[in-house]
Amino acid sequence: MRNRTFSRYASPLAAASVLVLALSACSGGSSGGGGSNGGGDAANNLDGRGPITYVQGKDNSNVVRPLVDKWNAAHPDQKVTFKEQSDQADQQHDDLVQHFQAKDANYDVVDVDVVWTAEFAAKGWLQPLKDKTAIDTSAMLPATVKTATYGGTLYAAPQTSDGGLLYYRKDLVPNPPKTWDEMMSMCSIAKQNNIGCYAGQFQKYEGLTVNAAEAINSFGGKIVDDSGKASVNSPEAKTGLSKLVDAFKNGNIPAEAITYKEEDSRTAFQDGKLMFLRNWPYVYNIVNKTDGSSKVADKFGIAPLPGQNGPGASSLGGHNVAMSVYSKNKATALDFMKFLTSEETEKFYATQGSLAPVLGSLYTDPSLTSKLAYLPVLKTSIENAVPRPVTPFYPAVTKAVQDNAYAALKGEKTVDQALTDMQSAIEAAK
């Protein structure tokens, strides 16, 4: 996921992430053209063909340009122009919102973080992918399809996925822990070796929402329920968040981890300062370098995140590709979206950009697993993953999670108070 490591979150790649938080059943209002019922602008230009523009964040791994060149060589009358955004997720989001609000017909096909799909669909900005604009998702991992669905309708095509992994020092712990409590029981080994036991991403940003959600979901809690209503103030959520709080208190999570984002935690593990690390798959190739930059190359393994009684619930990351309701050439846009999600393209994503495929069969494809050894484990992670809360008001919801989880980890609030305040803030989210 290296080319999107810092756009994984909607506030990234690179997160923001399956035991599934069900999608909000409400259709939401529309401030755009068609709304989630598919009328208005969504009914227009379905047969339109011609040049289109594809909008995505910074193409750091040179994945997009070769694909656009390949498409354009085969479709000289329906050429695609690549509009490259910045590498900052907030800026990408705001750029899309600005152009959607202006009903800009020149933003035909757009790349969206999985947590933006509900917001954009509820506002009527995304073309419903049904009937003439339907896309076959039968070969895709079900968890990825859910991130592209809102109110029972598909509004985007899963393009790349992402899930959390447990990196562990196999020279110190030959067999990885299967549960959180088992992992915590191994921390004495880390102390004997004068290193930290476990870390994730705990600074107050989107990565903390991911880590807090994983703890809550892995122990049976939910941040919002199946109808999209706040449900985080529960005994199950308390158990999950308490696991992180207790680990900070007893030192199993080192105090400095409160400042960690992805790269901080990756560096700590790579420098031999941690026994266990929760992070994304992009870390694998970097930590495995044998050029001397990594002190743990060939000394680490990968496993699913540990949960209550087995694999935990990773937060589901990734990106979807969607069509604007304002596009004039929707037939071309649809064909280009199918091209971007084809098996050949999905393999290219994996090999060129270390991006997780959305097609289940590729996780056991020998041509890929020989190069990307983590794929089978990543499939387990994605299959047990839970999307972050699916809501049109995601920015306010994630802020509620971050603010209160951070206060609990810092010892500024009890877990009970943090969850009570989190519940109230989510209920007030608009």
N, C-alpha and C positions, 0 to 999 in steps of 0.2 A: 504493500500500500504506500510505497515510499513517495510517489508523486502526489499523493493527497494526504500525507501524514498530518498536515496541519489544516486540512479542510474536512477531516472526518467529522468534525463537530459543527453544528450550526451555531456556533458562537464564540474542528474538525474534529487528517484525513484522517483523522486524518481518519469524532468523532466523531463522537460521538463514533450492542451494543448490544425451534426456539420455544421455551415455555412462553406463550405469547400473550402480551397485554393486548386484549382485543381492541380492534379499531372502534373508534367512536361510532355509535350507531346513528347519531344525528347527522343530517346532511349539511347543516351549516347554512348561513346566509350567503348571499352573493353580492359583492361590490363590483364584480366584473361583468362579463357578458352572459355566459350561459348558466352560471350557478352549477351546483352538483346534480341538477336534474337533466343537464345536457341540452337545454334549449338555447335560444338566442344565438350568439356567435358560434357555439359548438355545432350548430346545424349547417353552418356555412362553409363553402370552399372544400368540401370533402373530396372532390375529384380534381382539385387544383394541382397542377404540376409545373415545376419550374425551379429556378434557383432558390435556395433557402440558406438560413444562417444557423449555425450550431454554436451555442453559448456554454462555456465551461470554464472552471477555474484554471489557474496556471498549469501548463502542461510540462511539468518539471522533468518527467521521465520520457518525454517525446513519444507519447502513446497516440495522441489525437492526430497530429499532423500526418503521419504515415497512413492512417486510416482514411482521413479526408482525401489525401492524394489518390489513394486506391479507388475510393468511390468516384471521384471526379474523372479519373481516367476511363471509368466504365459508364459514366453518365454525363457526357459533355453538355447536354441540354438541361441538366438538373444539378448543376454544380452547387457544392456546399462551401460557404465561407465560414471559417472558424473565427469566432469572436472570443478571444482569450481574456478572461477576467484576472483579477489579482489572485494571490495565494492565500488571502485572508477570507475565512468563511463569512464573517459578518459583512464584509464588503460585497462578496458574491451575492449574498441574500438580498442586501439592500439594492443592489444593481438590478436584480430580477424584479423586485417589488416595484421599483421606479418605472421600469419599462412595461410591466404588466398594467400598472395603474394608468399609464398613458395609452394603453391598448396598441402597443407597438407591434405592427405586423412583421417587423424584421427580426424579432426574436422567435424564430420558428420552432426550433428544438432546443431544449435547455436541460442541463445537468443539474439535478437537485439532490441535496443531502436527504437521507431517508426521513429526517425529522421535519422537513419542509413540506412534504407531500400533502399532509392533511391541511395545513394552513393555506396552501395555494389552491387546493381543490375546493375547499370551503368557500373561497372567495370567487370561484368561478373562472379561474385563470387557466386551468388545465383542461385539455380536450379529453372527455371520457373515452377510454379505449374499449369500445364495444361496437357491435354491428359492423359498419363499414370500416371502422378504425380499430377493430379488435386485433389483439396480439396473443399468440399462443404461449401460455405460460406453463404448460403441462410438464415440461422437462426441467423447470426451475425449482430450486429449493422452496418449499412452501413458506418458510419464514421470510424469504426475500419478497415473495409476492404480497404478503400481508403488509409490508412497508410501503407498497405502491398502491394500496387499496384504501379507499375512504368511503364510508357509508355503503359498503357492499359493492362499490364500483371500482374497477381498475382505472387509475388516472395516470400511471406511469409504467414504464417497463423496467424491471430490475436490471441494472447494468453491471455493478460490481458490489460485492458484499464485504463484510468484515466481522470478525469476532475476537473476543479476548482469549488469550492463551496464558497458561502458566509456564514460565521458564524456570527451570530448577537446576541446581548444581548436582549433576549425576555422579560426580566424584565424591560428594559428601552424602547424598541421598540417592542410592541406586534405584529405589522404587518411588515414584512420585506419590504424594498423598492423594487420596480419592475424596476426602472430605475436609472441610475447613478445620474441624477439631483435630483431625489427624495431622494436618499441616502445623497447627499451633503446637502440637505435642513434640514436633521435631525441632522446634526452635532452640532447644538446649544444644543441639549440634552446632547451630550457627554461633551460639555464645561461646562454645568451646573453641571455635575457630576465629573468635574475635571479629565477626562480621554481623551485619544486620540480618534479621530473619526474612521478613516479607515487606514488600512495598508495592503500591500501585500508583495512582495519580490522585493526590489529595489537596492540591492547591485549589483555591476557590475559583473554578472555571468549569467548562463543560465536562472536562475529564472527571471531576468530582461527582457530577450527576451520574456519569457512567458507573463509577465505582460504587457509589451509594446505592444506585438502582440494582446493581449486581448482587450486593449484599442483601438488600431487601427482598428481591425476587427469588434468590436462591434459598431463602428460608420461608417461602410461601406467602410473602407479602406482595402488595401491589401499590404503586403510587397513585394510579387511577384505576377504576374498575372497568368492566366491559362496556359500560355506557359512557365512559369518559369522566365520571365523577370522582372527586378526590376520595381515596380510601387508604391513605398511608398511615393513618393513626390507628394501627391494629397491633395485636400481640405479635403477629408474625413479622411485621415490619420492625417492631421494637427488637425482636431477637436478632434480626439481620444487622441492623445498624449498630446494635450493642456489640456485635462481634468485632467491628472495626474500632469502636470506641475503647473496648477493653484491651485490644491489641496495642493501641497507642499508650494506654495507661501502664501496661505491664512491660512495655519496651519491645514486644515482638515485632511491632512496626516502629522503626527508629524515628525519633522525634523530627529529624530533618525531612522526613517524607511528607510532612505537612506542606512543604514548598514544591513538591515534585509535580511536574508535568511529564509527558511521555519521554522526552529526551533526557530529562534529569534522572528519571528512574532507569532508563536504558543505560545511561552512562554509569550509574552506580553499580548495576549488575555486571556490565562489561568490565568494569575496573575491579571486580572481585569483592565488592563490598556488600553484596546481598546473596542470600541462599535461594530465595524465591522472588519472582517478579511477575506481576500481572501486567501484560502489555499486548500490543497488537502484532500481527504476523510480520510487519515490516522489519521488526527488530531482529528476526532470525538471521538474515544474511549479513547484517552489520556485525552482530555479536560473534558470528561464526568466522569472521575474517582471520586468516592465519598470518597476516602481515606484521603482527606484533602489536597492533592497535587494541586488540582484545586480549585480556588476561584469562578469559574463560573459553576461548575457542576450543572446540572438541571436548569441553568439560561440562557441557550443559545439555539438558534434554527439554522436551516440550510435552505438555499434557493438558487435558481439559481443565478449566478452572474448577477447583474443588467446591462442592456445595454442602448441603445438609447431610444427604445420604448417598451421594454420588456426584456426577458432574453438576456443576453449578450453572446458573442462568447468566450467561454472558449478555452484556448489552449488545444489541445488533447495530453494527455500523454499515457503511456503504453508501452508494449513490444510485439514483434512478434517473432514467432519461424520460422526459415528458415533452408533449407537444402543446404549444400555446393555442388557445382557442382563437386567437387573432391572426394566426397564420393564413396566408392566402393560398399556399400550396401544400395542403394537408396530405394529399396522396404521396407526394414526394417525401414529406416529413415522416410519414408512416413507414415507407420503405427504408429510409435512412435509419430509423429507430430499430427496425428489424435487422438491418445490417450491423448496427452497433451491439446487438445482443445475440448475434449468431454464434454458433460453436467455434468457427474459425476466429472470430474477433475475440471471443472469451478466452481462447487459448493465448492469443496475442497479449491481452491484458495481463494474464498471469505471468508469461515469460518476459515480456518487455517491461512491465510496470510493477510486478509482484502484487497485482490486484486480485483479490479473491473472486473466483468465478461464481456465477449464480446458477449454473447448470450442474446438477448433482453428479452426473456421470464423470465430470472432469476431475473430481476429487480422488478418483481411483485410476485415472488415465496414466499408464506407465510413462508416457512421454513427458508428463508434467511432474509426477511424483519423484521421478529420478532427479529432477532439478529443484523441486520445491518439496522437501521432505515433510514439511509441516502440514500439507494439504489434508491427509486423512484425519489428523487431530482437529484441524480447523473445521472440517465438516461436522464433527461431533459438537464443537463449540457453537456453530451456527444453528444446528438442528435443535440445540437446547437453549438458544438465545431468546431474549425478550426485547422487543423494540422499546426504546424510551417512550414515555407517555405520548400516545397518539392524540393530538389535540390541536385545534386551530390556534390555541393560545400558548404554544410551546415556550416562547421566550420567557413569559411570566412564570410558567411552571418550573422550568429548569432553574430559574433564579431562586424560587422558593426552596428547591431541593438543595442547591449549592449553599445558600446562606445558612440554612439551618443544620445541614449535615456538617458543615465546616465549624459552626459554633459548638456542636456536640463533640467533634474530634478535638477541638481546642480546650474542651472542658468549660466552656463559657455557658453552656446549657446542658441540662440533663437530657438523656435520650427522650424521656417522656415529654419534656417541654419542647424539644426540637421537633418532634413529630406532631405535637399539637399545633405549633406555630406553622409548620410546613403544611399541614392540612388546611388551616385557615387561609394561608396565602394562596394555595392552589384553588380553593373555593372562590377566592376573590379575583382569580386570574381572568383577564380580559384582553 
